[in-house]
């Protein structure tokens, strides 16, 4: 039970930090974008802790358990997206808004804002949902309580914590979570490797395909893992919200460099740990490999540290992905179309109510998917093909028009839903037809309609030298 009490103590500390930081929440700027005061160091911590969630610790690790090093294809798209985002970060901060739908309306029209909000709610509550499931799995492993009970406990904590202080609290606790996560994973590596008889012992126990670049995957399947994650990250609302929270454009660009390095190191380390775990534990559920390795393959003190790290990243990801759609509902629907003169005090109150409602909606979704990997790919795809092409065009293509952008969003989202309902006909991953139609609508309809006014694209095309 010591594992349980260590995690409880850690969560109590997080609650304390959240309560302390909540004193500084006076306006929507504070709740949504931390008053636009975050330093580069804080940004690196919150970006890293938000992205490395159960999608990496559970789904990515489970893929590595089943496939070996070919699981890195799940991460390759992320790394490619990070390099592109270096050139977007400064531009996004210079734009200085609150949400991705803010970007979409400024570049296209109000219908783009509405579509962007709808897509974000669908995708992000799904992502929050599988963080709840991951939390339930952790609590089940360390205490033996039913997974369903653990899911409820995780959901209550995440919703309550996010309600307290919004971004101003989430960002600072993410720094602590990120540090604990990195330390825990690095400390675990030599212990697990020694238990497996060194790297030679790991290699000897693995199928040859686990050590090959593609293994048993076709290139089409490999890219089917890479593209959804890449597309999600390129348009990821929580990431843009953090860019908007930076002190200035230079700080946002600087933080992206640290984020790139940290993500490559941590995601690579997770894959290696999962592969070592596959050599040590041959009769477990694949998505439990990191949790099982930490619980049964490490000394008590190290195991406690690593489990605290895992809980930290699950909480960080869940509260961040819950905060974003809540912000969208209030900023992009209620304030934009219903009550433009909403006061800061009421905005914060209503935001907290929406956090609770969307948290409950995410909780309901837990029942719809059995495996976290399936849910992650679905959520990544629906957001990545629905929003990312329009967002990238906003920053890099002057010729993109409102009709092209809005139709692209509708087409990508619709195809994703239909293709999933049809259970991926001909074994073609959903991302291919959805992305093809999304890009096709964006390009073709933009070229068939009149050029947008200069005032629509000019704010997004600022020279990087001017903001660096």
MIDREN-125957 format. One record per residue (C-alpha): residue number from 1; residue in one letter; x, y, z negated. Coordinates in pm, whole numbers. Each point is the difference from the previous one (the first is absolute). Layout:
BEGIN
  resi  resn    east   north      up
   NUM     A       X       Y       Z
...
END
This chain:
BEGIN
  resi  resn    east   north      up
     1     X       0       0       0
     2     X     299     231     -23
     3     X     -33      64     375
     4     X    -355     117     -54
     5     X      90     237    -284
     6     X     295     148     191
     7     X    -231      78     292
     8     X    -268     142    -233
     9     X     263     222    -165
    10     X     114     119     339
    11     X    -354      83     109
    12     X     -61     190    -324
    13     X     308     208      76
    14     X    -141      75     346
    15     X    -330     107    -155
    16     X     188     229    -235
    17     X     190     160     286
    18     X    -323      41     195
    19     X    -175     162    -297
    20     X     293     235     -54
    21     X      19     104     365
    22     X    -378      44      17
    23     X      42     322    -200
    24     X     148     158     312
    25     X    -298     -75     224
    26     X    -175     334      47
    27     X     -87       3     371
    28     X     -46    -218     307
    29     X     362      78      94
    30     X     113    -159    -326
    31     X    -224    -307      36
    32     X      51     -58     374
    33     X     358     116      73
    34     X     165      48    -343
    35     X       0     378      41
    36     X     238     -37     298
    37     X     295     -10    -241
    38     X     154    -347      39
    39     X     377     -25      35
    40     X     178    -232     242
    41     X      86    -247    -278
    42     X    -359     -27    -120
    43     X    -120     -35     360
    44     X     239    -290      67
    45     X    -124    -179    -312
    46     X    -368      47      73
    47     X      31     -87     370
    48     X     194    -319     -76
    49     X    -219    -116    -289
    50     X    -315      67     202
    51     X     108    -192     309
    52     X     155    -300    -178
    53     X    -318    -147    -145
    54     X    -160    -342       4
    55     X      15      11     381
    56     X     375     -52     -44
    57     X      21    -181    -336
    58     X    -284    -244      72
    59     X     -83      -8     373
    60     X     349      62     142
    61     X     160    -234    -252
    62     X    -260    -268      77
    63     X      85      27     368
    64     X     372     -37     -84
    65     X     -79    -310    -207
    66     X    -180    -155     297
    67     X     224     127     282
    68     X     338     102    -140
    69     X     189     289     159
    70     X    -253      39     287
    71     X    -215     166    -271
    72     X     221     306      50
    73     X    -213      73     307
    74     X    -264     111    -252
    75     X     246     274    -103
    76     X     168      89     330
    77     X    -294     214     109
    78     X      14     188    -330
    79     X     367      79      44
    80     X     -59     125     354
    81     X    -286     219    -123
    82     X     217     151    -274
    83     X     256     127     250
    84     X    -276     166     203
    85     X    -146     155    -314
    86     X     326     181     -68
    87     X     -89     225     294
    88     X    -360      41    -122
    89     X      56      72    -372
    90     X     114     362      36
    91     X    -273      82     252
    92     X    -266    -149    -227
    93     X     115     201    -303
    94     X      20     319     206
    95     X    -365     -58      97
    96     X     -76      -2    -378
    97     X    -346    -155     -13
    98     X    -146    -269    -228
    99     X    -103    -300     211
   100     X      49    -170     335
   101     X    -357      98     102
   102     X     115     361     -50
   103     X     257     -69     270
   104     X    -254    -170     224
   105     X    -252     286      -9
   106     X     264     268      54
   107     X     138    -187     301
   108     X    -327    -137     142
   109     X    -340      86    -155
   110     X    -231     -60    -295
   111     X    -108    -340     131
   112     X     360    -116     -21
   113     X      -2     103    -366
   114     X    -315    -203     -67
   115     X     129    -308     184
   116     X     334      25    -179
   117     X    -175       5    -336
   118     X    -218    -302      82
   119     X     297    -205     123
   120     X     205      92    -306
   121     X    -274    -106    -240
   122     X     -38    -337     176
   123     X     372     -77      14
   124     X     116     146    -330
   125     X    -266    -154    -221
   126     X      98    -335     157
   127     X     362      66     -97
   128     X    -104      96    -354
   129     X    -206    -317     -12
   130     X     293    -231      57
   131     X     205     189    -259
   132     X    -276     -95    -245
   133     X      32    -363     110
   134     X     377      12     -41
   135     X     -38     137    -351
   136     X    -237    -284     -82
   137     X     254    -251     130
   138     X     273     146    -222
   139     X    -217      -8    -311
   140     X    -112    -356      79
   141     X     360    -114      30
   142     X     120     150    -327
   143     X    -304     -50    -223
   144     X    -206    -273     163
   145     X    -313     218       9
   146     X    -217     -55     310
   147     X     106     196     306
   148     X    -344     165      14
   149     X      43     133    -353
   150     X     347     127      88
   151     X    -146     177     304
   152     X    -253     179    -220
   153     X     270     108    -247
   154     X     220     130     283
   155     X    -288     187     163
   156     X    -101     169    -325
   157     X     356     112     -69
   158     X      69     129     351
   159     X    -328     191      27
   160     X      39     152    -344
   161     X     360      98      57
   162     X     -69     163     338
   163     X    -293     194    -146
   164     X     219     163    -262
   165     X     239     217     197
   166     X       4     -74     372
   167     X     318      63     198
   168     X     176     201    -271
   169     X      -1    -309    -224
   170     X      37    -268     269
   171     X     312     157     152
   172     X     200      23    -322
   173     X     -86    -345    -129
   174     X      84    -139     344
   175     X     360     111     -56
   176     X      21    -213    -314
   177     X    -176    -289     175
   178     X     240      20     294
   179     X     306      -8    -225
   180     X    -127    -298    -200
   181     X     -93    -185     320
   182     X     344      40     158
   183     X     186     -94    -318
   184     X    -222    -300     -64
   185     X      38    -144     348
   186     X     376      48      12
   187     X      48    -157    -343
   188     X    -213    -298     103
   189     X     210     -81     308
   190     X     312    -154    -162
   191     X    -204    -203    -250
   192     X    -224    -156     264
   193     X     293     -59     233
   194     X     191    -181    -276
   195     X    -304    -216     -79
   196     X     -18    -103     366
   197     X     364    -109      10
   198     X     126     308     182
   199     X     -83     105     353
   200     X     133    -329     138
   201     X    -253    -183    -215
   202     X    -280     219     133
   203     X     104     -58     363
   204     X      26    -375     -53
   205     X    -359     -20    -123
   206     X    -158     211     276
   207     X    -120    -103     347
   208     X     225     132     275
   209     X    -283     218     134
   210     X       2     201    -325
   211     X     344     136      88
   212     X     -75      96     362
   213     X    -116     345     119
   214     X    -339    -125     120
   215     X     -17    -349    -149
   216     X    -329    -158     100
   217     X    -153     335      95
   218     X     -46     113     356
   219     X     104     356      80
   220     X    -371      86      35
   221     X     -67    -129    -353
   222     X     305     176    -142
   223     X    -107     334     142
   224     X    -350     -75    -126
   225     X     147      28    -351
   226     X     217     305      79
   227     X    -241     226     183
   228     X    -279      32    -262
   229     X     246     105    -272
   230     X     179     241     234
   231     X    -323     161     115
   232     X    -135      30    -354
   233     X     312     173    -127
   234     X      23     246     290
   235     X    -344     137     -88
   236     X     -15     -91    -369
   237     X    -204     263    -183
   238     X     167     -48    -338
   239     X     337      62     157
   240     X    -118     322     167
   241     X    -160     106    -328
   242     X     342     -37    -161
   243     X     164     201     278
   244     X    -260     271     -67
   245     X     100     -21    -371
   246     X     367      81      67
   247     X     148     333    -102
   248     X      75      81     363
   249     X      63    -156     342
   250     X     371     -53     -67
   251     X     -80    -195    -317
   252     X    -244    -224     189
   253     X     262     -87     265
   254     X     269     -62    -259
   255     X    -226    -234    -196
   256     X     -71    -205     313
   257     X     369     -94      26
   258     X      -3    -147    -351
   259     X    -330    -173      72
   260     X     143    -167     311
   261     X     300    -138    -188
   262     X    -203    -114    -300
   263     X    -267    -176     206
   264     X     248    -192     215
   265     X     191    -118    -308
   266     X    -301     -94    -213
   267     X    -203    -172     274
   268     X     307    -196     110
   269     X      65    -101    -359
   270     X    -358    -121     -46
   271     X      33    -227     304
   272     X     329    -144    -129
   273     X    -149     -64    -346
   274     X    -303    -172     156
   275     X     226    -223     212
   276     X     200     -98    -308
   277     X    -331     -67    -176
   278     X    -107    -229     285
   279     X     310    -208     -64
   280     X     -67     -16    -375
   281     X    -378     -54      -3
   282     X    -145    -224     268
   283     X    -354     -61    -123
   284     X    -146     344     -71
   285     X    -231     236     184
   286     X     223     199     234
   287     X    -126     344    -100
   288     X      88     -77    -364
   289     X     368     -58      72
   290     X     143     322    -147
   291     X    -230     -18    -302
   292     X      85    -367     -55
   293     X     373      60      41
   294     X      -7     283    -252
   295     X    -209    -192    -253
   296     X     178    -336      21
   297     X     341      69     154
   298     X     139     282    -215
   299     X     102      51    -363
   300     X    -271     152    -218
   301     X     136     356     -13
   302     X      67      14     375
   303     X    -337    -156      74
   304     X    -177     264    -210
   305     X     187     275     185
   306     X     -92    -141     341
   307     X    -367     -57     -87
   308     X     -18     358    -126
   309     X     147     106     335
   310     X    -261    -200     191
   311     X    -286     144    -205
   312     X     152     345      53
   313     X      -7     -22     378
   314     X    -350    -148       6
   315     X    -128     285    -214
   316     X     192     261     201
   317     X    -138    -122     329
   318     X    -355     -43    -128
   319     X     -31     343    -158
   320     X     154     171     303
   321     X    -226    -175     250
   322     X    -301      73    -220
   323     X      86     369     -31
   324     X      22      55     378
   325     X    -356     -95     109
   326     X    -140     175    -307
   327     X     175     316     115
   328     X    -136     -56     351
   329     X    -359     -29    -121
   330     X      17     323    -197
   331     X     228     207     222
   332     X    -101    -122     344
   333     X    -371     -64     -44
   334     X    -147     172    -306
   335     X     206     319      -6
   336     X      31      29     377
   337     X    -364     -58      97
   338     X    -220      20    -312
   339     X     141     244    -255
   340     X     291     209     135
   341     X      -4     228    -307
   342     X      51    -280    -251
   343     X     202     124    -299
   344     X     328    -162    -102
   345     X    -147    -118    -330
   346     X    -294    -176     166
   347     X     226    -138     272
   348     X     212    -181    -261
   349     X    -309    -130    -181
   350     X    -157    -131     322
   351     X     331    -150     113
   352     X      13    -206    -316
   353     X    -354    -125      56
   354     X      86    -101     357
   355     X     312    -184    -123
   356     X    -224    -216    -219
   357     X    -253     -67     278
   358     X     264     -96     259
   359     X     181    -209    -260
   360     X    -320    -198     -51
   361     X     -40     -34     378
   362     X     354    -138      20
   363     X     -79    -245    -280
   364     X    -298    -136     195
   365     X     224     -71     299
   366     X     221    -243    -194
   367     X    -238    -282      95
   368     X      38      42     376
   369     X     354    -134      49
   370     X     173    -301    -155
   371     X     359      99      76
   372     X     166     336     -49
   373     X     190     -32     330
   374     X    -328     -24     195
   375     X    -144     304    -174
   376     X     321     200      47
   377     X      16     -68     375
   378     X    -369      95      38
   379     X      36     326    -196
   380     X     328      94     171
   381     X    -149     -64     343
   382     X    -329     187     -40
   383     X     181     308    -128
   384     X     301     -28     229
   385     X    -195     -22     326
   386     X    -281     227    -117
   387     X     202     299    -121
   388     X     371     -27      79
   389     X     -11      53     380
   390     X    -199     323     -47
   391     X     231     119    -281
   392     X     319     -69     194
   393     X    -144     173     307
   394     X     -81     302    -219
   395     X     369      43     -83
   396     X     163    -110     324
   397     X    -237      41     301
   398     X    -128     343      97
   399     X    -236    -145     259
   400     X    -212    -201    -248
   401     X    -360     125      -2
   402     X    -292     -25    -240
   403     X    -188    -252     214
   404     X     308    -219      35
   405     X      80      13    -372
   406     X    -352     -68    -131
   407     X     -74    -274     254
   408     X     332    -165     -81
   409     X     -96     -17    -367
   410     X    -346    -144      69
   411     X     131    -254     251
   412     X     286    -128    -216
   413     X    -220     -42    -307
   414     X    -287    -167     188
   415     X     223    -252     176
   416     X     170     -92    -328
   417     X    -330     -74    -172
   418     X    -144    -194     296
   419     X     321    -199      59
   420     X      13    -100    -368
   421     X    -369    -102       2
   422     X      72    -217     307
   423     X     294    -156    -191
   424     X     266     121     245
   425     X    -102    -161     331
   426     X     270    -193     190
   427     X     222      35    -311
   428     X      92     355     105
   429     X      83     214    -308
   430     X    -252     280     -44
   431     X     260     274      24
   432     X      62     -61     373
   433     X    -347      62     149
   434     X     -79     267    -260
   435     X     321     196      60
   436     X     -28     -35     378
   437     X    -349     147       8
   438     X      85     270    -254
   439     X     304     118     198
   440     X    -183     -36     331
   441     X    -285     224    -113
   442     X     241     254    -146
   443     X     215      31     311
   444     X    -256     -41     279
   445     X    -274     221    -148
   446     X     251     267     -99
   447     X     130      14     356
   448     X    -355      15     139
   449     X    -104     295    -218
   450     X     125     361      -4
   451     X     321      79    -186
   452     X     -47     108    -364
   453     X      56     363     -97
   454     X     352      88    -106
   455     X    -131      90    -346
   456     X    -101    -366     -53
   457     X     337    -159      61
   458     X     250     274     -84
   459     X      -9     -43    -383
   460     X      99    -367      45
   461     X     287      56     243
   462     X     232     207    -218
   463     X     368     -47      70
   464     X     160    -221    -265
   465     X     293     242     -23
   466     X    -240     270    -113
   467     X    -118    -207    -296
   468     X     319    -179     -97
END
